[in-house]
């Protein structure tokens, strides 16, 4: 490793002489930058490199320990995720509402796709056993007029040298929804991404890191409220559930008559 001399380059400027603020002509202060010889600089850099190696080792150890903790709690959270999905499946348009209340996600959904997502009943995110090598997204739909599949999956595998993406085929009953370029700002629409036409990780990160940990936060439209997502509170109210429940709206109309 070549160590450049800190004394090389343009001639060192004379120390800056500061005049007293009160203009009284009192004695001035001189400030000088310490100088380093080539040998001193080399010793400093060698010590810094050694310290950085030790820091890197500790950082790697921390990453491994964090992975072990994440693996442990992934297993502990699974029964709760399953119970949560059972309840969510009873709420009409839950996932559509949560998706559309996420500012970035909403930009990627066309009007036609929004109609398709009304039938999305459950979403599941299953991490690989070691957490770091990938995950699988499982979308379960109610019977609908758009496609035959009851389940559509998208699997991400990053264990190999090159990332692998495996997507189940969507068996459309109608022509696939067109991408509205103006609405999605030239980015792939949701179903274009889901079908594997695009393998950008933006939507994966939104679903896996933002929405999945606490979907009720987005369902209740709290994203712009300044409140932080919390796993301890479901964040929903009776009014919000009624507002998103088409059946409840029908019941209200009947009662008014």
C-alpha positions in Angstrom: 0.0 0.0 0.0 1.4 3.3 -1.1 1.2 6.0 1.6 1.3 9.5 0.1 3.3 12.0 2.0 1.1 14.6 3.8 3.8 17.2 3.2 3.6 16.8 -0.6 1.6 19.2 -2.8 1.4 23.0 -2.7 3.5 24.9 -0.3 1.9 25.1 3.2 0.2 28.4 3.7 1.2 30.6 6.6 -0.9 30.2 9.8 -4.0 32.3 9.7 -3.7 35.3 12.0 -7.0 36.4 13.5 -7.6 40.0 14.5 -9.3 40.7 17.8 -13.0 41.1 17.4 -13.0 44.4 19.4 -10.4 45.9 17.1 -8.4 47.0 20.1 -5.1 45.8 18.6 -4.5 43.3 21.4 -2.1 40.4 20.8 -3.3 38.0 18.1 -3.7 34.2 18.2 -1.9 31.9 15.9 -3.3 28.5 14.8 -1.0 25.8 13.2 -2.0 22.5 11.7 0.2 19.6 13.1 2.5 18.0 10.5 3.1 14.3 10.0 6.2 12.6 8.6 5.9 9.8 6.1 6.8 7.2 8.7 4.3 8.6 11.2 1.6 8.6 8.6 2.4 5.0 7.7 2.2 3.9 11.4 -1.2 5.6 11.8 -2.6 4.0 8.7 -1.4 0.5 9.7 -3.0 0.9 13.1 -6.3 2.1 11.5 -6.3 -0.8 9.1 -5.8 -3.3 12.0 -8.6 -1.6 14.0 -10.9 -1.7 11.0 -10.3 -5.4 10.5 -11.3 -6.0 14.2 -14.5 -3.8 13.7 -15.4 -5.8 10.6 -15.1 -9.1 12.4 -17.4 -7.8 15.2 -19.9 -6.5 12.6 -19.9 -9.9 10.9 -20.5 -11.7 14.3 -23.3 -9.2 15.1 -25.0 -10.0 11.7 -24.8 -13.7 12.4 -26.3 -13.3 15.9 -29.1 -11.1 14.5 -29.9 -13.8 12.0 -30.2 -16.4 14.7 -32.5 -14.2 16.7 -34.6 -13.5 13.6 -34.9 -17.2 12.9 -36.0 -17.9 16.4 -38.7 -15.2 16.4 -39.9 -16.0 12.9 -41.0 -19.4 14.3 -42.6 -17.7 17.3 -44.5 -15.2 15.1 -45.8 -17.8 12.7 -48.9 -18.9 14.7 -49.8 -15.3 15.2 -49.5 -14.6 11.5 -51.8 -17.6 10.8 -54.4 -16.3 13.2 -54.2 -12.8 11.8 -54.8 -14.2 8.3 -57.9 -16.0 9.5 -59.4 -12.8 10.8 -58.3 -10.7 7.8 -59.9 -13.2 5.4 -63.3 -12.2 6.9 -62.8 -8.5 6.1 -63.8 -7.6 2.5 -61.1 -5.8 0.5 -58.7 -5.8 3.4 -55.5 -6.2 1.4 -56.6 -3.9 -1.4 -57.3 -1.2 1.2 -53.9 -1.7 2.9 -52.1 -1.7 -0.5 -53.8 1.4 -1.7 -53.1 3.3 1.5 -49.4 2.7 1.0 -48.4 5.8 -1.1 -45.7 4.0 -3.1 -47.6 0.8 -3.7 -50.7 2.7 -4.8 -48.8 4.3 -7.7 -48.1 0.9 -9.2 -51.7 -0.4 -9.3 -53.8 0.4 -12.4 -57.6 0.7 -12.2 -58.0 -2.7 -13.8 -55.6 -4.3 -11.3 -57.4 -2.6 -8.5 -60.6 -4.5 -9.5 -58.6 -7.8 -9.5 -57.2 -7.1 -6.0 -60.7 -6.7 -4.5 -60.7 -10.5 -4.6 -57.4 -11.0 -2.7 -58.4 -12.8 0.5 -55.1 -13.6 2.1 -51.4 -12.7 1.7 -48.6 -14.7 3.3 -44.9 -14.0 3.5 -42.8 -17.0 4.3 -39.1 -16.4 4.9 -36.5 -19.1 4.1 -35.4 -21.0 7.1 -32.1 -19.1 7.3 -34.0 -15.8 6.6 -31.2 -14.4 4.5 -31.6 -16.6 1.4 -35.0 -15.4 0.3 -38.7 -15.6 0.8 -42.0 -16.7 -0.8 -45.1 -14.5 -1.3 -48.4 -16.4 -1.4 -51.5 -14.5 -2.7 -54.8 -16.4 -2.2 -57.9 -15.1 -4.2 -61.6 -15.6 -4.0 -63.3 -17.0 -7.1 -63.4 -14.1 -9.6 -64.0 -13.2 -13.3 -60.4 -12.3 -14.0 -58.3 -15.5 -13.6 -58.7 -19.2 -12.7 -56.0 -19.4 -10.0 -57.0 -19.5 -6.4 -53.3 -19.1 -5.4 -50.5 -17.1 -7.1 -47.0 -17.4 -5.7 -43.7 -15.5 -6.2 -40.6 -16.9 -4.7 -37.2 -15.1 -4.3 -34.1 -17.2 -3.9 -30.8 -15.3 -3.3 -28.8 -18.2 -1.9 -27.1 -18.8 -5.2 -24.6 -16.5 -6.9 -27.4 -15.1 -9.1 -30.9 -14.3 -7.6 -33.6 -16.6 -8.7 -37.3 -15.6 -9.1 -40.0 -18.3 -9.5 -43.5 -17.1 -10.3 -46.6 -19.3 -10.8 -48.4 -18.7 -14.1 -51.6 -16.5 -13.9 -54.3 -18.2 -15.9 -56.3 -15.2 -17.2 -59.9 -15.6 -18.1 -59.7 -12.2 -19.8 -56.9 -10.3 -21.5 -54.2 -9.4 -19.0 -54.7 -5.8 -17.5 -52.8 -3.3 -19.5 -50.1 -1.2 -17.9 -51.1 2.4 -17.5 -47.7 4.1 -18.0 -48.9 7.5 -17.0 -50.4 6.2 -13.7 -47.4 4.2 -12.7 -44.7 6.6 -13.8 -43.1 4.2 -16.3 -42.6 1.6 -13.5 -44.0 -2.0 -13.8 -47.6 -2.4 -12.7 -48.4 -4.8 -9.9 -49.5 -7.8 -12.0 -46.6 -7.2 -14.5 -44.3 -7.6 -11.5 -46.3 -10.5 -10.0 -46.2 -12.5 -13.2 -42.4 -12.1 -13.5 -42.2 -9.7 -16.4 -40.2 -7.5 -14.1 -38.1 -8.6 -11.2 -37.5 -5.3 -9.4 -37.2 -5.6 -5.7 -39.1 -2.4 -4.9 -42.5 -4.1 -4.5 -41.0 -7.0 -2.6 -39.5 -4.6 -0.1 -42.8 -2.7 0.3 -44.7 -5.9 0.9 -42.2 -7.7 3.1 -40.7 -4.8 5.1 -43.5 -2.2 5.2 -47.0 -3.8 4.8 -46.6 -7.4 6.1 -45.3 -6.7 9.6 -48.4 -4.6 10.4 -51.0 -4.5 7.7 -53.6 -3.0 10.0 -51.5 0.2 10.2 -52.1 0.7 6.4 -55.6 -0.7 6.4 -56.6 2.0 8.9 -54.9 4.7 6.8 -52.4 5.7 9.5 -49.4 6.2 7.1 -50.0 9.9 6.8 -51.1 10.5 10.3 -47.7 10.7 11.9 -48.3 7.5 14.0 -45.6 4.8 13.8 -46.6 1.2 13.0 -47.1 -0.8 16.2 -47.3 -4.6 16.5 -49.1 -4.1 19.9 -52.2 -2.3 18.6 -54.4 -3.4 15.7 -55.0 0.3 14.9 -58.5 -0.3 13.5 -61.9 1.1 14.7 -65.5 0.0 14.3 -66.1 3.0 12.0 -63.2 2.1 9.7 -64.2 -1.5 9.5 -67.8 -0.4 8.6 -66.4 2.0 6.0 -64.4 -0.8 4.3 -67.2 -3.4 4.5 -69.6 -3.3 1.6 -72.0 -5.5 3.4 -72.1 -3.2 6.4 -73.0 -0.3 4.1 -75.9 -2.3 2.7 -77.2 -2.9 6.2 -77.0 0.8 7.1 -79.1 1.7 4.0 -81.7 -0.9 5.0 -82.0 0.5 8.5 -82.5 4.0 7.2 -85.5 2.9 5.1 
